[in-house]
Amino acid sequence: MSEAQDTQNLAPPVRPWIAEQTQQLLKQRGHAWLLQGPSGLGQYSLGLALVRAWLCEAPREKGACGHCASCHAIDVRTHADLCVLMPETHMLMLGWPLSEKAQGEIDDKKRKTSKEIRVEAMRDTVEFAQRTSSRGRGKAVLVFPAEQMNTITANALLKTLEEPPGDVKFVLATESAHQLLPTIRSRCLGHTMHWPTQPVALSWMQSLGVSDGAAGQALKAAGGRPDDAMAFIESGRDPGVWMHLRTALSRGDVAVFKDWALPQVVDALQKLCHDLMARQVNAPARFFDTKDLGPPVAVDALTHWNQALTQTVKTVEHPFNAGLMLEALVNQAKIALNSSPREKR
């Protein structure tokens, strides 16, 4: 299951590459960790595994026991010594309750759920860090995704990281470490997420009931990132479409994206454009099998297409008309994909 579905079961299956990293990090000492790497590798899962182990009443070498009162409290999102600092959209997606004040403001329609970590939440976190542990095993703060802190919230956290209370540990998980303040990064022990091998990732997906063929196609579409591959499957999209995407777009077939959200469409188009551009310089394709990329495309056509997609990303979440935007995106792709390498634009 993807990270968004970890909360659906009280004892979710552990990803083997996350279990390995958990055991590795627990052997090291430090009060603040920065888990970094591209999306889909399980930063949130590893961060949660660490705080579970830190707070567990009967921790083992491999991590938390999974059965004690502390582990149960985390499972049901009520642990008094754990502070989860996230954008409200992520809190809701991952099953964490909002503060009474924040929930009241949203229920009263005074504002929408925030997509970044709010200053008010950071102030609550700083106050939490200064309190005495309720269960006597210290306290933990999980920040995800850490790049969603703005400058004000990051600086507020920095002061606590610089002079941490003796019984609190921090784990910051991010998919864009370069967006964090250098001073934040310097206060943490860095850990780059491990990429699972394809056999391990496929085996994990198959253990969750995904067929071999669908797992392989989804993993390819996700660039080898298993959590992103599972998100593809769970979205209801057909992974089998991936190998025929270039052909369908060359025909201008809008139906290939039936039931896809616009951000998912743009993501797929960017990946196709990326691999076609990579082939121009004899670099390996990352998201598609070479045979599925079809004939070569004019370099300048790919360049213009890539620039147009980059601009589209800025407005794709709030399109004026979703249907018209989809048709425009597919037509844009059709024109680019049917450009011969000998043609000049």
C-alpha positions in Angstrom: 0.0 0.0 0.0 1.1 3.6 -0.5 2.0 5.9 2.3 -1.4 7.5 2.1 -3.0 4.1 3.0 -0.7 3.2 5.8 -3.4 4.3 8.2 -6.0 2.0 6.9 -4.6 -0.9 9.0 -3.3 -0.8 12.5 -0.3 -3.0 11.6 0.5 -2.2 8.0 3.0 -4.5 6.2 6.5 -3.2 6.5 8.4 -2.4 3.3 11.6 -4.5 3.5 13.8 -1.6 2.4 12.2 0.6 5.1 12.8 -2.1 7.8 16.5 -2.3 6.8 17.0 1.5 7.0 15.1 1.7 10.3 17.4 -0.9 11.9 20.5 0.9 10.5 19.4 4.4 11.8 18.4 3.1 15.2 22.0 2.1 15.8 23.2 5.7 15.4 22.9 8.5 17.9 21.5 11.9 17.3 18.6 14.2 18.2 17.6 15.2 14.7 17.4 13.3 11.4 16.8 14.5 7.9 15.5 11.8 5.6 15.9 12.9 2.0 15.4 11.6 -1.5 12.9 11.7 -4.4 9.2 10.9 -3.9 8.0 7.3 -3.6 10.8 5.9 -1.6 9.1 6.0 1.8 10.4 9.0 3.7 7.2 9.3 5.7 7.2 5.6 6.5 10.8 5.6 7.6 10.2 8.7 9.8 7.2 7.1 11.4 9.1 3.8 12.0 11.8 5.8 13.8 9.5 7.7 16.1 7.6 4.4 16.8 10.8 2.8 17.9 11.9 5.8 20.0 8.7 5.9 21.9 8.1 2.1 22.1 7.8 0.6 25.6 9.6 -2.6 24.4 11.8 -1.6 21.5 13.8 -4.3 19.7 16.9 -4.1 17.5 14.7 -4.0 14.4 12.4 -1.2 15.8 9.1 -0.9 17.7 7.4 -4.0 19.1 4.1 -3.1 17.5 2.0 -4.4 20.4 2.6 -2.1 23.4 0.4 0.8 24.5 2.7 3.3 22.9 2.6 1.6 19.5 -1.2 1.3 19.7 -1.5 5.0 20.6 0.5 5.9 17.5 -1.6 3.6 15.4 -4.8 5.3 16.5 -3.2 8.8 16.3 -3.5 9.7 20.0 0.1 9.5 21.4 0.7 12.3 23.8 4.4 12.4 23.2 4.4 12.5 19.4 3.9 15.7 17.5 3.2 15.4 13.8 4.0 18.6 11.9 2.5 18.6 8.4 0.4 20.6 6.0 -3.3 20.2 6.9 -3.9 18.5 3.6 -1.3 15.8 4.5 -2.6 15.5 8.0 -6.0 14.6 6.7 -4.7 12.3 4.0 -2.6 10.3 6.4 -5.2 10.1 9.1 -3.8 12.6 11.7 -6.3 14.8 13.5 -6.1 18.6 13.2 -6.0 20.8 16.3 -9.4 21.8 17.6 -8.8 25.4 16.5 -7.7 24.5 13.0 -10.6 22.0 12.6 -13.1 24.6 13.9 -11.9 27.3 11.4 -12.2 24.8 8.5 -15.6 23.5 9.6 -16.8 27.1 9.9 -15.5 27.7 6.4 -13.3 30.6 7.6 -10.5 29.2 5.5 -9.5 26.1 3.5 -7.1 23.4 4.6 -3.5 24.6 4.2 -1.1 23.0 1.8 1.9 24.3 3.7 3.0 24.0 7.3 1.3 26.8 9.1 3.1 29.1 11.6 0.4 28.3 14.2 1.2 24.6 14.0 4.9 25.4 14.4 4.3 27.4 17.5 2.3 24.4 18.9 5.3 22.2 18.1 7.8 24.4 19.9 5.5 24.5 22.9 5.2 20.6 22.7 9.0 20.2 22.6 9.3 22.2 25.9 6.8 20.1 27.8 7.6 17.1 30.0 7.2 13.6 28.5 3.8 12.1 29.4 4.9 8.4 29.1 8.5 8.9 30.4 10.2 7.7 27.2 10.9 11.1 25.8 9.1 12.9 23.0 9.3 12.9 19.2 8.5 15.4 16.4 7.9 14.2 12.8 8.0 16.8 10.1 6.7 15.8 6.6 7.1 17.0 4.0 9.7 19.3 5.5 10.1 21.5 2.4 6.5 22.8 3.0 7.8 25.0 5.8 8.1 28.6 4.8 10.9 30.8 6.0 9.1 31.9 9.2 8.2 28.3 10.3 11.6 27.0 9.3 13.3 29.7 11.5 11.0 28.9 14.4 12.0 25.2 14.2 15.7 26.1 13.8 15.8 27.7 17.2 14.5 24.5 18.8 16.9 22.3 16.8 19.8 24.5 17.9 18.9 24.2 21.6 16.8 21.1 21.8 15.2 20.0 25.1 17.0 16.9 26.5 14.2 14.4 25.9 12.9 15.3 22.4 14.0 13.9 19.0 13.2 15.2 15.6 12.9 13.5 12.2 12.4 15.7 9.1 11.3 13.8 6.0 11.6 15.6 2.6 11.4 15.0 -1.1 13.2 18.3 -1.9 16.0 18.8 0.6 17.5 21.6 -1.5 14.4 23.8 -0.6 15.3 23.6 3.1 17.3 26.3 4.8 21.0 25.4 4.9 21.0 26.0 8.6 18.2 23.4 9.0 20.1 20.8 7.0 23.3 21.5 9.0 21.5 20.8 12.4 20.4 17.4 11.3 22.1 14.1 10.6 21.4 13.4 6.9 20.2 10.1 5.5 19.6 9.6 1.8 16.8 7.1 1.1 17.7 3.7 -0.3 16.3 2.7 -3.7 15.0 -0.9 -3.5 16.0 -3.2 -6.3 13.3 -3.9 -8.9 12.9 -7.6 -7.7 12.3 -6.4 -4.1 9.9 -3.7 -5.2 8.0 -6.0 -7.5 7.8 -8.7 -4.8 6.4 -6.2 -2.3 3.8 -5.0 -4.7 2.8 -8.6 -5.6 2.4 -9.3 -1.9 -0.3 -6.6 -1.8 -2.2 -8.4 -4.5 -0.9 -6.5 -7.6 -0.4 -8.7 -10.6 3.1 -9.2 -12.0 2.3 -7.3 -15.3 0.5 -4.4 -13.6 3.3 -4.1 -11.0 6.0 -4.0 -13.6 4.2 -1.3 -15.7 3.3 0.8 -12.7 6.9 0.6 -11.4 8.2 1.6 -14.8 5.8 4.6 -14.9 7.0 5.6 -11.4 10.6 5.5 -12.4 11.3 2.6 -10.0 9.7 4.3 -7.0 7.5 1.6 -5.3 5.3 4.0 -3.3 4.5 6.1 -6.4 3.9 2.8 -8.3 1.3 1.8 -5.7 -0.3 5.2 -5.8 -0.7 4.7 -9.6 -2.4 1.3 -9.0 -4.6 2.7 -6.2 -5.7 5.7 -8.3 -7.7 3.3 -10.5 -5.7 4.0 -13.6 -4.8 1.1 -15.9 -1.0 0.5 -15.9 -1.5 -1.3 -19.2 -2.1 2.1 -20.8 1.5 3.1 -20.2 3.1 1.0 -22.9 0.6 2.3 -25.5 0.7 6.0 -24.4 3.0 7.2 -27.2 0.9 5.6 -29.9 -2.3 6.9 -28.5 -1.0 10.4 -28.2 0.4 10.4 -31.7 -3.2 9.8 -32.9 -4.5 12.5 -30.6 -6.6 10.0 -28.6 -8.0 11.9 -25.6 -9.7 8.7 -24.3 -6.3 7.3 -23.3 -6.6 9.6 -20.2 -10.1 8.6 -19.2 -10.6 9.0 -15.5 -7.1 10.6 -15.1 -6.8 13.9 -13.1 -5.1 16.7 -15.0 -2.0 16.7 -12.8 -1.6 13.0 -13.5 -1.9 13.7 -17.2 0.7 16.4 -17.1 3.0 14.2 -15.1 2.7 11.4 -17.7 3.4 13.8 -20.6 6.5 15.2 -18.9 7.8 11.7 -18.3 7.3 10.8 -22.0 8.9 14.1 -23.1 11.8 13.4 -20.7 12.5 10.0 -22.1 12.3 11.1 -25.7 14.8 13.9 -24.9 17.1 11.5 -23.1 17.2 9.2 -26.1 18.4 12.2 -28.2 21.6 12.2 -26.2 21.9 8.4 -26.0 20.9 8.4 -22.3 18.7 5.5 -21.0 15.0 5.9 -20.8 13.7 6.2 -17.2 9.9 5.8 -17.4 9.3 3.9 -20.6 10.7 0.8 -22.3 12.7 1.9 -25.3 10.4 0.0 -27.7 7.4 1.9 -26.4 8.9 5.3 -27.2 8.2 5.0 -30.9 10.1 6.8 -33.7 12.5 9.7 -33.0 11.0 13.3 -32.6 12.5 16.6 -33.7 14.6 18.1 -30.9 13.2 21.6 -31.2 9.7 20.1 -31.1 10.5 18.3 -27.8 12.1 21.5 -26.4 9.0 23.6 -27.2 6.7 20.8 -25.8 8.8 20.6 -22.6 8.6 24.4 -22.1 4.9 24.4 -22.6 4.4 21.6 -20.1 6.5 23.4 -17.5 4.2 26.4 -17.8 1.1 24.2 -17.6 2.3 22.8 -14.2 1.7 26.3 -12.7 -2.0 26.3 -13.5 -3.0 22.6 -13.8 -4.5 22.5 -10.2 -7.0 25.2 -11.1 -7.9 24.9 -14.8 -10.5 27.2 -16.3 -12.0 24.2 -18.1 -10.7 20.8 -17.4 -12.1 19.2 -20.6 -10.6 21.9 -22.8 -7.3 21.8 -21.1 -7.1 18.0 -21.6 -7.9 18.4 -25.3 -5.3 21.1 -25.6 -2.6 19.0 -23.8 -3.3 15.9 -26.1 -3.3 18.1 -29.2 0.0 19.7 -28.1 1.5 16.2 -27.6 0.2 15.0 -31.0 1.9 17.9 -32.8 5.2 17.4 -31.0 5.2 13.6 -31.4 4.5 13.8 -35.1 7.4 16.2 -35.8 10.0 14.5 -37.9 13.6 14.9 -36.8 14.3 16.6 -40.1 11.5 19.1 -39.7 12.3 22.7 -38.5 9.9 24.6 -36.3 
